[in-house]
Structure formats: structure tokens, C-alpha cells
């Protein structure tokens, strides 16, 4: 309802009381602000320059060296580059796994095929969406869940979560990058995603209409589902055609391939086996991905509990996305123990906040917003989640930590990103401990090395189900 005064001669006070902005109010703001020399300087500088480069805090930059006293050191392995795609979770996963491969095969440079995992995830996500369309065919199209699932931000996304990549790994394994290399559409995925989104919406409408007509003739839902799924298989052939044309046909999971490589002694070696065998015998190491789980810090919800997100997944009938929620210091302490044990850590965060991709620094004090705008940020981590100001948008790997020798507490963390070697310090990033507190939401931990109380929560099951649109459903 519009509560503004209808009288065109109404006073500014009346308009202001209605909630509308009035000229006298704006003039009052201007008279107060223009007297502040900091604001005058900001207006001079920022109108013609980038905000972040202009407000870079030199003191913070100097105090954030890329120096760490506990490091998992694979300096010769190349930094990976996801390019213009949202595959950070797959890059983070393969960056974790390749540490095991390089040790097992005694090699100094190696990269797994992210595109191989990307292919199978894309195919299964399409099937997952169509199954959800069938499952919810009786809901109206303007139902919030239906709208959410079909929204461009959610349909056929590149992103994912740890349990989702485990689903792919367990079924299809993994291969070296030269066995299934990058394609244009894996590196620049937007055109492929837009095409798939249009076709999948069309497919969902076809299946909904078919289900409705069948149900009208026969109220037995199982009879209808059998017929609708047969039609879905025909439609999925179109999806498969699109994906194989743009990404390439991947090697079958249980057919052998040959991997020729040089070890550190420059000796030529041949490995022969299937993608599943390469995953289980070479890439998994002492702590298979299937035996690891996600630990999160979500201050909105009770700690010491298990959570999942409604309708979140990629493989229909596969492993669900599960999180054990706990205090932030538990995440930090666990990371330190894992790094000391030589285990790189997959983690989820909101990387865009208070960070510089050029410098490779994540620091709450990196930009001096307070001086430039006379503002302070007052939202807590809980409030940022509640207001959707922050969520898990990016996955990377922690592979080092700097411990203060006096306090024994972590000061900063060494992070392996997937934005190539031109960002950060030759691809490496530095994350302060305070930044970790505010913007890290998830780490992945092998059960054998996790706090026992968290393992018990995970294994006891019975998770609390969060809504499909909950921030914990964000995909890295």
C-alpha cells in the first residue's frame, strides 16, 4: 500500500514522515558530509579509480607475508586454473587427491582431470533435476520449491559439495588430465549451462504434463512413474548428446586406459587400469574421500548436530549432503592437526569478502573502508547468513599454517586456489586467522582424524533438514 501524501502541496515534513526521501533531507546530509575532509578526499579519488585498489591498506598488506612454519610442500606441482567456470569444488577435490597421486607415483608434476568429474556431474545433475520435477509434479509451477529449483542460479550449476563429488568418484573414479583434457565448454561453461537450462526446463514441463495426464486416467502413482521415467530416459539422451558434443566422450569407468609418465628420476613408467582402479589404488591414499565428511560453522543453528539441505544433490539415490555443525575453534584446531599430519584440507568459504585476488590475501583489514566512507561493518557471522550477505561460494585447499610460537595459536593459513599462477603469490593465497573466523564455513575431515564427538554425530545420522534455499545449500 502506498502511504505517501496525495496532496502535491504537502510539506517536506509530511513526506519524510511517510518514509519517502525528500530534498531537504538530502541537502542536510550533504551539508554535514561535505565538511568532512576524508569524504572530500574520497570523492576526489574514488570517482575515477577502483575502490579496492584505492583503499588497499598498506599496513595490512605488509603484515600478511606468505610465510608459514607448517607446510605440505609440493612446490613443483602446477597451480590449477578453473578459468571461466564454477568448478572450484572439483579443482579443490582434485588438488587434495593429487597429493596422494604424486606421492604414490613418485612424480613432481601432476594434475587430475577436473573435466572428467565435471562431465559426470553435469549428466547426473540433469537427471536429478528431472527426477525432482517428477517427484513434485503435483505442486503448482509458482510453488516456491519449484521456482527455486528452476531458477537460473540453481539449475544446472557448475558448483557442488563434498558429498556430491564423492558420489561421482565412487561410481566413475578419476583419470589424469591428459586422459580427458579440458574442452572449451569445460573452461568457459556459461553457454553450455544456458543451453542445458533451457532444455531441462522444457523436459521438466513435458514430464509434468505427462504425469498429470496419466494420473487423470489412472490414480496409481507407480504406474504413472514407470511411464514418465521411460519418457525421461528419452529426454536424457538429448542431454547426453549436448554434453558429449561440448565436453567430449569420457573414458568408461570400468575400461582400462594407459597412463605413461616420467617419475622424479626421469624414468618412463606405464600405468594400466580403469578410472575406478586409478581412484581406489592411486588417488585415495590412506584416507579415501568416502571416509571423510564435512564439518561446518553455522552460528544460526545448534552446534553438535547433523544437518542436511532439502533437495540438494547430484546423483539420484546417492550419498546425501551432510554437515556436522560445531564451533569455529574446532574447525581451526582440526585444520592445524591435519596440516601437521601432512593432510591437505578441502574448505568452503566466501572468498570475495575482504580479499584481493591480485595479492592473494584474505584479511578483514585489507581495505580501509572506515576512513574512506566513515563506516564500520556491524553484521555478525550469524547475521550475514540470515541476511544472505554471505555463504559458501568457493572451495579451496589449506596446505599450510603459521603458528605463533608464543601462543601456539594459528596466525595465518596457506591456501591453494584454482585461479592459475598469475593470481596471488604464483597461485598461492594467504588467509588470516580472523578472516577464517568470519568467512570460512566448512572443512572436510577424514573420520580417522576427526574429533570423536563429531564422528559420532555424523555416524548417528538423523539430520535436521534445512530448506532448499538455505545458505548452507550454496554450492562452491
N, C-alpha and C positions, 0 to 999 in steps of 0.2 A: 504493500500500500504506500502511495506517495503522500508523505506528510508535510511537504513543503507548502508555505503560504501561497494561496491562489491570488492574492491581491498584488498586482505588479508594483504598487507603491509601498509595499511592506518595508519596514526598516531593516537595516543590516542586522540588528539585534534579533529580530524575529526570524530572519533567515538562518542566522547562526544557531538559534535555539532549536531549529528544525533539523539540524545536522548537516546543512549544506555549507559549502565553502563560500565565504564572501570576500569581496575585495579588501575591505578594511582589515580583516584578519590577516590576509596575505601581506598587506602593507605593514602591519605591525610586526609580523615575523621578519620581514626584510629589514626593517629599521633596527631590530635587535641583532640580527646576524651580521649585517654589513659592518658593524662596529668591531667585530672580532677579526683581528689581523690574520689569524690562522685560516679563517674561512675565505678571506680575500685572497690569500696566497693559494689556497686550494682551487678557487675558481680560476685563477690565472693559469695554474699548471694543469689541472685535470681536464679542462675543456679541450685541450689539444694533445693529451697524452693518455696512454693506457693506465688505468687505475693501479693495477698491481705493480707494474714496473716503476711507477712514480712513488708508490708508498712502501716500497721494499725497505724493511728495517735492517740497516747495515749491521747493527749490533747483534741482532738475532742471527743474521747470516754468518757472522764471524764466530759466534758461539756454537754453531752447528757443523763441526767438521765431520767428514766422512771417515771417522776413525773409530775402531771397535776392538775391544780386547778379548772377545769370544766370537770367532767367525768360522763358518763352514766354508772352506776356501776352494772354489772351482773357478779361478780367475780366467783360465783359458777357454772355458765354455762360452759360446757367444751369447750376448743378450738377445732375447727374442723380441719380435715385433708383431703385434696383432693388427697393425695398420688400421684401416677404417672399418673395423668390425667390433662387435661386442663380445668377443670370445675370451675375455681376461680370465674367466674361471677355468677354461680349458688350458690356457697358457700357464696359469698358476699350477694346475694339476700336473701338466707335463714337465714343468720346471722342477717340481718336487720329485717326480718319478725319475727324471734323467740323472739325478744324483746317484740313484741306485744303479742305473744302467752304466754310467761312466765308471763306477767302482767295480761292478761285476765284469765288464768287458775290458777294463784297464785302458780306457781311452781318454784323451784330453779335450776333445771337442765332439759334441753330440747334441742333436735335437730330435725330439719325438714329433710325430705328425699330429698337430692340432686339428688339421683339416679332416683327418680320418675320424676323429671323435665328433667333429662338427657335423659331418655328413650323417652319421647315425643318429645324433641328437636331433637334427632337423627333421629327419624322417619320422622318428618316434614322437616328436612334439606335435607334428601334424596329425598323427594317429590319435594322440592323447586329446587334442582339441576336438576332433570329430567324435571321439567316444564321449567326451563331456557334452557335446551337442546332442547326442542320442540320449544320454542319461538324463538330461534336463530338457528334453523336447517338449514336455508339457508345461514348462514355465513360459510366460509371455516374453516376447522379444525385448520389452522395456524393463524386464526384471533386472535388478542391479547386478546380479551374478552374471547373467547372460551378456549384458552390456560390458561388464568388466572383462570377461573372457575374450570378447570380440574386439575390444579396443586395440588400436594400433600399438599402443605401448605394451600390450601384453601378448598379443597374438604373434606366433612365430618369432619369438625373441631370440637373439643370439645368446643371451645370458643364461646362467644356471646356478645350481648349488652343488655342494659336495656330494650329497646322496644321489643326485642326478647323474653326475659323471661316473660314480661307482656303478650305477645301473648299466651304463654303456661299456665301461671297462670289463665288467664281469661277463657280459654277453659277447662282446666283439674284440676284446683285447686292445692292443695298441701296436703301432708299427713305427719304425724310424721314418723321419721326414722324407728321405729320398725315395721311399717305397710308395708313399702317397703324398706328393708335394702340394704346395699351395696352388690355387687357381685364382683367377681374377675375382670371382664371386665369393671366395672364402676370405680374401683380403679386403674386398670392398663389397660388403654384404647387403647394403641397402636396396639396390634394385631387385635382388633375389627375394629379399624379405617382402617387399611391396607386392611382387608378383604372387608369392605364396599366400600372403594375407588376403588378396582379392579372391584367389581360387578357393581358399579354405572357407571363407565366408559363404561363397557360392555353394560349396559342398555341404556346409552345415545347414543352409536353407533347404537344399534338396533332401537331406536326411530328415530334417524336422517335418517337412511336408509329407514325406513318405510314411514316417512313423504315425503322423496324425491320421492319414487316410487308412492305414492298416488297422489302427486301433479302433476306428469307427466301425470297421467291418468285423473285427474280432478283438474282444476286450482282453484276450490272453496276451499279456505283455511279452512273454517268452517267444511266442510265435512271431510277434512283430519284430523283436530284436534280431532273430535269426535272419529274417528277410532284409532288415535295414543294414545289418552288418555285411551281408553279401554285397549290397549296393555300395557300402563304404569301401570295400576292398577294390571295387572297380574305380572309385574316385581316387583312392590312394595310389593307383597306378599312374594317374596324372601327376601327382606329387613326386613320385619316384622318377618319372620321366624328366620333370623340371630339374630336380636336384642332381641327377646323374649327368644331365647335359651341361650344367653350370659348375658343378664341383668335380665331376669325373666319377667313374665307377670304382669303388674301393675294393681292395683285395678281400675275398671272402674270409670270414673269421676263422674257419677251420681248414683252410687250404694253405699249403706251405708256400713260403716265399724265401728268397735268398738275399741275405744281407752281407755284402762284402765291405770290410773296413780295415783300417790300419789301427793297431794298438799304439800305446805310448812308445814302444820300442821300434816303431815303424815296421812291424811285422804284419803281412797281409793275412787276414783271417776271414773265414766264411762261416756265417751262422745260418742254419736252415731250420725252419719251423713255421708254425702258424701264428697269426696275430695273438690268439689266446695264449699260446705257449710262450710267446715273447713277453707278454704281460705277466704271466704267472711265474716264469722261470728266470726272467732277466730284470723286469722293471719293478716288481713288487717289493723286493728286498726282504728285510726281516719283519717289516710291518706292512702287510698288504692293505691297500686302500679300503677294502671291505671291512677291516677290523678297526677302522678309525671313525670317529664321529665328531659332530660339531658342538662346540661349547660357545655359548653366546653371553653377551652382557646386554640385557634389555631391562633398564630400570623401571619400566612400566609394569612389569609382571613379576610374580613371586619367584625368588631365587630357589634353587634346589628342586626345580620342577622341569618336566619334559613338555615340549611344545611342538606342534606341527602347524601347517598352514593349509586351509581348505583348498582343494582342487589344484594343489601345486605339485607338479611332477613332469616327467617326460616319457618314461616307459610305463604304459598302462599295465597295472598289476605288479609293478616293480617296487623297489625299496622306497619307502616314503621319506620325505624330507623331515628330519627330526633335529631338534635343538635342545640341549640341556642348558638352562639359564643359571648364571652364577655371578658373583661379584667380579668387578674388573680386576682386582688384585690377583684373583685366582687365575685369570687369563694370563696376566703378566708373569706370575711365578711359574706357570706351566710352560710358557714360551722360553723362559730362561733355562729351565731344566731340559727342554727338548734341544735347544741350541748346544748346551754343554754336552749332550749325548750325541751330537752330530746329526740331528734330525731337522731338516728344514720344515718350516711351518706355513701351511696354507692359511691365509686370513682374509676376512671380508671387512671393508671399511668404506667411508665416504671420502674418497681421495681428493675431490675437488675443493674441499674446505681448507682454507688457510694453508695452501700448498703452492709450490712452484714446480712445474714440470721441467722448466729450463735448468733450475738449480738442483732439482731432485731433493727438495726439502719440504717436510711436513712439520710445521711449527705454529702453534697458536699465536705467536708474537711476530710472525714473518712480515705482516703488513700493518702499518701504523694507521689504522682506521680512526683511532681515537683522536689523534692530532688533526687529521685532515677534515673530519666531519663532526668532531666533538660528540662522538657516540661511544657507547660500550655495548657489547653483546651480553644480554641477560638471560637467554634461554638455557635451561639445564639440558643435559643429555636426554632425560625423560621427556621434557617439553619439546625438544627438537623432533623426537619421534612422533609425539602426539600431534604436532602441527605439520608434519610431513616436511619439515625443513631439512631433515637428514635421514638417510637409510643406507643400506649396504648397496653401493653402486659399483664397487670394484674389488677384484680379488688379486692379491699379490703373494709374495713369499718372503717370510722373515728368515734370514740366513746368518744373522749376526746380532750381537748385543754388546753395548758398552756398559760395564758395571762400575759404579763408583766404589773405589777401593776403601773409602772411609765408612760409607753407609751400607755397602753391599747391595744397593738397590740399582735397578736399571736406569740409565740416563737417556739412552737413545738406541735405536734399532737399525740394523742394516737390512734394506728391503730390495729384493729383486723384482723389478717391474717388467712389463712386456710392451714397452713403447720404443723399443730399439735402443741403439747405443748412443744416439745423439741427444737424448734427454737425460737429465740428472748428471751424475758422475759416471760417464760411459755406460749409462743404463741403470746404475745403482741409485737408490734413493735412501735418504736418512729420515727417520721418524722419531720425534722426541717422545719422551715418556708421557708428558702432559697431553700431547696430541693423541697418543694411544688411548688415554683415559676417555677422551671425548668423542673420538670418531672411529675407533675400532669396535666392531660389533661381534666378530666371530673368529675363532681359531679352530683348526681341525687337529685332533689329538688321537694317536694310537691308543687303544684301550689298555694295552700293557703298560703305558707310561702316563696314563691319566690319573688324576686323583680318584681314589677308590669310591668315594661317596658319589662322585659324578657318574662313574661307570655303573654303579648300582641304579641310579635314577634312569640312566639310559636303558639298561637291560630290563628293568621292571616294566617298562612300556607304559601304556595307558596315557598318551599325551593329551594335554589340553589343546583344543583345536582353535586356532586363530582364524579370523575371517580371511577370505581370499585376497582382499585388498589391504590387509595389514602390512605395515612397513617391513615385517620380518619375511614377507613374501617377495621382497625386492630381489631381483636376480643380478648377481655380479657379472 
